[in-house]
Amino acid sequence: MGNSLHNKIYLGRRSVAFGAKRVQALICVAAFATIGLIWLAIRAF
């Protein structure tokens, strides 16, 4: 039981995964916001 899933999560791999997912989500939201703003600018002209 030394190499269990709980031990791997406890050693910090989960926080690294959450950090990567968080950065990926922020980039995705920023990209959608940028695309939305460009679309609005094109529609305004």
Secondary structure as GFF3:
##gff-version 3
##sequence-region A 1 45
A	DSSP	alpha_helix	5	8	.	.	.	ID=ss1
A	DSSP	pi_helix	9	13	.	.	.	ID=ss2
A	DSSP	alpha_helix	14	44	.	.	.	ID=ss3
###
